[in-house]
């Protein structure tokens, strides 16, 4: 029989159609409280035939905490064996990757984790990858985005479903519960979990928000701040979905994606409400593979100015090695290829006039 916690998770999965028609679901399990709750709650739902998909387990060892990280891996392997689930583990060198790519440890770990989870899912024919993000994670994400500036889409926080590579869905079945509820569930079932001591290190931005900023803000709030931020993100997601419906109608008429170029009709673009304009611009950039993380309000305002001024030949550089230019009533997004000096020298043809004189200037 399902517990109250498990029924709540089941309701959230059904309401958001998280698993859809997936035949296999990959559970991402670190061994911490949240992912251990995910592992056992989803396994319980599967036993009760709440859904029929086969469950598999994955663990990514970031190798950041030496023997403790290895113990986490052993713990997850043991839990999967207890539940009779197939498991795949991988070890990644986060520090080396971070140094090579000039990334923070947090960003490097996230990129490697996503990459490896997708590879494991692909190897096992899984289209859904379940992660253990919950309400507190969502609140921390919102605070982080608000502190650096965000738009309507960013206010949606952590979405229940996020698609990667147009193929794999990352789903978050625990977004309906908070950290306190998760701990109570684990204690009620007498389940153990692993503690990561780096989660207390407030030199990491997210930990600072979790342990210092959010508790400080909570002191000045009536009711649960985590719950209020969860409601805010839900409202933002509902409004964004409405906005996307309008953008879906306009996009086929306004956009032309050909090869390494995306063209937007400036007149049709400017006829839309501003939130729709921003969404269409975002789609143009992501269709080209420019990414969104480094794009700010300033970039969108400058692109909009290009469209409004409609001066052929004007252009601006964008993050992600992208370029946008105005051309005959259109905005054209491109990613110019970088040509190195050596490439220029190799490709350049030189006409020799014979007879001539041989010199040493070019040697």
LUMPAMI-157947 format. One record per atom (N, C-alpha, C): x, y, z. Coordinates in steps of 0.1 Angstrom, whole numbers, plus 5000, padded with zeros to 4 digits. Each point is the difference from the previous one (the first is absolute). Example, Ala and Ser with C-alpha at 12.3 -4.5 7.8 and 13.67 -1.06 7.14 Angstrom:
// LUMPAMI-157947
513249435078
499150125000
500950125000
499650114993
500950115000
499250115008
***
This chain:
// LUMPAMI-157947
500949885000
499150125000
500950125000
499650104992
500850124998
499950105012
501050065004
500050105011
499450134994
499750105009
499550134996
501050074991
501349995004
501150064992
500049944986
499949874999
500149934987
498750034991
498950025007
498850034992
500150154995
500650085008
500250144995
500950014988
501149925000
500949994989
499349944987
499149905003
499349934989
499050104993
499450095009
499150104994
500750104992
501250045004
500850104993
500449944986
500449875001
500549944987
498849994990
498849975005
498949994991
499550144995
500050105009
499650134996
500950064990
501349975000
500950064991
500549914989
499349885000
500349904989
501549984999
500749985011
501549995000
500549884993
499449895001
500549884994
499449974986
498950064997
499449984987
499949864996
500549974988
500049864995
501349935001
500950055009
501349945001
500049865004
500849924993
500149865004
501149975011
500950095001
501149995010
500350145006
500250005013
500350125007
501449995007
500950094998
501350005007
499950095012
500349945012
500050085012
501450045003
500250135001
501450055004
500150015015
500949925005
500049995015
501550035005
500150105008
501350035006
500349935013
498949975007
500149945013
499650095011
499850134997
499550105010
498649975003
499450085010
498749985004
499050024989
500150104992
499050024989
499949894990
501249954995
500049904990
499749865006
500349985013
499649885006
498549995001
499450115004
498550015000
499449984986
500650054990
499649984986
500049854997
501149945003
500249864996
499049915007
499750025013
499049925007
498650034996
499750134999
498650044997
499649954986
500950024990
499649964986
500049854999
500849935008
500049855000
498749965006
499550065010
498749975007
498950024990
500050114993
498950024990
500049904989
501249964996
500149894989
499449875005
500349975013
499549875005
498550005001
499450125002
498650025001
499350024987
500849994989
499550014986
499550144997
500550105007
499650144997
500550044986
501149944995
500450014986
500749864997
500249984987
500549864997
501550014994
500550114999
501450014995
501049935009
501049944993
501149935007
500950115006
500549975012
500950095007
501549965000
500850094997
501549985001
500650115008
501249985005
500650095009
501450044995
500450135002
501350054996
500650085011
501349985002
500750085010
501350064993
500250135001
501250074995
500950035012
501249955000
501050025010
500950124996
499850125006
500850114996
501450005004
500449915009
501349985005
500650135007
499150075007
500450135006
500349985015
499549885006
500249985014
500749875003
500949964991
500949895003
499249875004
500349955012
499449875004
498550025003
499650125004
498650025003
499249994988
500550054988
499349984988
499849864996
501149925002
499949864997
499049935009
499950045012
499149945010
498550034995
499850124995
498750044994
499749914989
500949974992
499849914988
499649865005
500849955010
499749875005
498649995007
499650115006
498750015007
498949994989
500150084989
499050004990
499949864993
501149944998
500049864994
499349905009
500250025013
499349915010
498550025000
499650134999
498550035000
499449954988
500650014988
499549954988
499849855000
501049935006
500049865001
498849965010
499850075010
498949975010
498750014993
499950094990
498750024993
500049924987
501049934998
500249924988
499950084987
500750115000
500050094988
501449994994
500050004987
501350014992
500650145003
501350005001
500750135003
501250024991
500350124996
501250044992
500650115008
501349985003
500850115007
501150054991
500350135001
501150064993
500850095009
501350014997
500950095007
500550104991
499950135004
500450114992
501050095007
501050064993
501050085006
499550154999
499350045010
499450144999
501150105001
501049995009
501050105001
500850024987
500449894994
500750014987
499250074989
498749965000
499150054990
499850155002
499850045013
499850145004
501250094996
501249945002
501350084997
500150014985
499749904993
500250004985
499050104994
498850005005
498950084994
499950145007
500850025010
499950135008
498650025006
499549905006
498750005007
500149995015
498950045007
500049975014
499849865002
500349955012
499849865003
498549964999
499150095005
498649974999
499549984985
500450104992
499649994986
500649884993
501349975002
500649894994
499349875004
499749995013
499449885005
498649984994
499350114998
498649994994
500149964986
501050064992
500149964986
500449864998
500949955008
500449864999
498949915004
499350045011
498949915004
498949994990
499650114994
499049994989
500549924988
501250034996
500549924989
500049855002
500549965012
500149865002
498649935003
499150085006
498749945001
499349984987
500250094991
499449994986
500649884993
501449985002
500649894993
499549875006
499849995013
499549885006
498649974996
499250114999
498649984996
499949954985
500950064992
500049964986
500449854998
501049965008
500549864999
498949905005
499150055008
499049915006
498650034994
499950084990
498750034993
499050075009
500550085009
499250085009
499750144994
498850045000
499750144995
499850095012
499749955012
499750085012
501149985010
500650115005
501049995011
499450085012
499849935011
499450065012
501150055009
499950135004
500950055010
499350045012
500750035011
499350025013
499950145005
499950094990
499750145004
498750025007
500050085011
498850025008
499850155002
498950035008
499650145002
501150095005
500849955009
501150095005
501050034990
500349904991
500950024989
499450114991
498749994997
499450104992
500150145006
499850015013
500050135007
501550064999
501049915001
501450054999
500350044986
499449934990
500250044986
499450144997
498850025005
499350134998
500850115006
500549985013
500850115006
501250034993
500749894995
501250024992
499850084987
498949964994
499750074987
499650155003
499250025010
499650145003
501250085004
501049945006
501150085005
500950054988
499949924989
500850044988
499250064989
498650005002
499150054989
499549894992
498650004998
499449894992
498750054994
499549934991
498750034994
498949915004
498950004992
498849925004
500449855000
500749964989
500349864999
500949955012
500950095004
500949975011
499249995013
498950085001
499249995013
499249875001
500049924989
499449875001
500849905008
501250055004
500949915009
500449874993
499949895008
500349874994
498849944995
499949974987
498849954993
499949855003
498749965001
499849855002
500649924989
500050054988
500649934988
500950094993
501249964996
500950074992
500649914990
500050044987
500449914989
501550044996
500849904999
501450024996
500249934986
500750074992
500449944986
498749964992
498950075003
498849974993
499549855001
500549935010
499749865001
499849955014
500850045009
500049955014
499350095009
499149955008
499250085010
500649985014
500450115006
500350005014
498750045008
499649905008
498750035008
500350015015
499250085007
500350025014
498749975008
499949875004
498849965007
499850055014
501150055006
500050055014
499750155001
499750074990
499850145000
498850045009
499249905003
498850035008
500249995015
501349965004
500349985014
501250085004
500150035013
501250085005
501049915007
501150065005
501049925006
499549945014
499250075007
499549955013
499249884998
499150004990
499149894996
500849884996
501150024993
500949894995
500749935012
500550085009
500749945012
499049925008
498850055002
498949935007
499749874993
499950004987
499749884992
501149895003
501350054999
501149905002
500049955014
499750085009
500049965014
498949905003
498850034994
498849925002
500349864994
500849994989
500349874994
501349945005
500650075010
501249955006
501149984989
500150104992
501049994989
501250095003
501249954996
501250085002
500350084987
500950105002
500550074988
501450065003
500650044990
501450055001
500050165002
500950045009
500250155002
501250054992
499850114993
501150064993
500550125007
501150005007
500550115008
500250134992
500249994987
500250124992
498850084998
498849945003
498750075000
500050115011
500950005009
500050105011
501050114997
500749984989
501150104997
499350124993
499950115007
499350124995
500950094990
501249954997
500750074989
499449964986
499249905000
499249974988
498750085001
499750074989
498950094999
498649945005
499749884995
498849935003
499949975015
501149965006
500049975014
499850125009
500650114995
499850135007
498650045000
499349984989
498650034999
499249915009
500349875000
499349905008
500150025015
501350035004
500250005015
500050145006
500150104992
500150135006
498950104995
499950014986
499150104995
498649965001
499649884997
498649965001
499550005014
500849955010
499550015014
499850145005
500950094995
499950145004
498750074994
499849974987
498750054994
498849945007
500149875004
498849945006
499650075013
501050065007
499750075013
499050114998
500050064988
499250124997
498749964992
499849874999
498849964992
498949945009
498850014996
498949935006
499749884992
500049895005
499849874993
501449954995
499949894992
501249944995
500550074988
501250065000
500650064988
500249904989
500449885003
500249894990
498749974993
498950005008
498749974994
499650124991
500250125005
499650124992
500850014987
501349975000
500850004988
499649894991
499549885005
499549894992
498850054993
499150075007
498850054993
500350104990
501050095002
500450104991
500549934987
500849905001
500549934988
498949934993
499149945007
498949944993
499150104992
499850125006
499350104992
500750054988
501350025002
500950044989
500049904988
500049875004
500049894990
498750004993
498850025007
498750004993
500050124990
500450125004
500050114991
500949984988
501249945003
500949984989
499549904990
499249905004
499449914991
499050074991
499250105006
499150074991
500850094990
501150065004
500850084992
500649914988
500449885004
500549914990
499049964989
498749995004
499049964990
499950114989
500150135005
500050114990
501349994992
501149985006
501349994993
500049894990
499349885003
499949894991
499350044987
499050085002
499250054988
500850094991
500850085006
500850104992
501249944994
500749925007
501349954997
500149954985
499149914995
500149954987
499950114989
499350115003
499850114991
501250095000
500650025012
501050105002
501449954998
500249875002
501449955000
500349914988
501250014996
500649914989
501349955005
500149875003
501249945005
500649924988
501150054995
500649944988
501549985003
500549885001
501449985002
500550065013
501050084999
500650065011
499550155002
498750024997
499550135000
498550005005
499650095008
498650025004
499650144997
498950014992
499550134995
498650025007
499950125006
498750045006
499550124992
498750004997
499350114993
499850115011
500750124998
500050105010
498650065002
499350024989
498650065001
499149915007
500049874997
499149915007
500449985015
501350015002
500649995014
499550125008
500150124995
499750125008
498550025002
499249924992
498550015002
499549925012
500949935006
499649915012
500250085013
499249955010
500350065014
501449975004
500650085009
501449995003
500449875005
499249935009
500449875005
500249904989
499150014989
500049914989
501350034992
500350134998
501250044993
501249935006
500150025013
501249945007
500149854998
498849935001
500049864998
500449964985
499650084991
500449974986
501550024998
500550105006
501550034999
500749885007
499549965011
500749895007
500049874992
498949984993
499949884991
501050014989
500150124994
500950024989
501449975004
500450045012
501449985005
500249865004
499049935006
500249865004
500049914988
499250044990
500049924987
501350004994
500850105002
501350014994
501149945009
499549965013
501049945009
500850095008
499550135002
500850105007
499949985015
499049935005
499849995014
499450135006
499749995013
499350115007
500750065012
500949925006
500550035013
500650145001
500750044989
500750135001
499250114993
498849984996
499250104994
499350085011
500050135000
499450085010
498950094994
499450085008
499050094996
500650104990
501250045002
500750094992
500149954985
500449874999
500149944986
498650004993
499049975007
498750004994
499550144996
500350105008
499750134997
500750054987
501349974999
500850044989
499549934987
499649875001
499549944988
498750064996
499250045009
498750064997
500250144994
501050075004
500450134994
500449984985
500749894997
500449974987
498849984991
499049935005
498849974993
499250134998
499950095010
499250124999
500750104991
501350015000
500750104992
500049964985
500049864998
499949954986
501050064991
501350015004
501050054992
500949894995
499949974987
500749894994
501550025002
500649895005
501550005002
500450015014
499150065009
500350015014
500049865006
501049985010
500149875006
500650015014
499949895007
500649995013
500449865004
501049995007
500549875005
499249955012
499849875002
499349955011
500849895007
499749975012
500749895007
499849874992
500949905002
499949884993
500550004985
500850114998
500650014986
498950024990
499050075003
498950034991
500050144995
499450034989
499950134994
498650024995
499450125002
498750044995
500250134992
499450004989
500050124991
498750034994
499750134997
498850044993
500350004985
499049954993
500249994985
498750004993
499650114994
498850014992
498749955007
499850065012
498849975007
500049875008
501249945001
500149875008
501150015010
499949925010
501149985009
500649864997
501450004998
500649884996
501049965010
499849885006
500949945010
501049904994
501350025002
500949904994
501149975011
500849904997
501249975008
501249994990
500650124998
501150014990
501149905004
500549934990
501149915002
501350085003
500849955010
501250065003
501149944990
500850094994
501049954991
501350045006
500949915003
501350035006
500950064989
501150065005
501050064991
500649894992
500349885006
500649894992
499049954989
498750005003
499049964990
500050104988
500150135003
500150104990
501249984991
501149975006
501349984993
499949884991
499449895005
499949884993
499050014988
498950075003
498950014989
500350104990
500850105003
500250114991
500949964988
499550024988
500849974988
500850124996
501249984995
500950104997
500449994985
499950104993
500350004986
501550044998
500849914994
501450034997
500250044986
500750104998
500350054986
501449954997
500149924989
501349944995
500350064987
501250044997
501250005010
499950105010
500649985012
500150095011
501249985008
500150075011
501249995008
499649945014
500949915004
499849945013
500650085011
499250035010
500650085011
499849925013
500550065011
499949945013
499050065010
499350104995
499150085009
498949915007
499549914992
498949925005
500449875006
501349975002
500449875006
500250015015
***
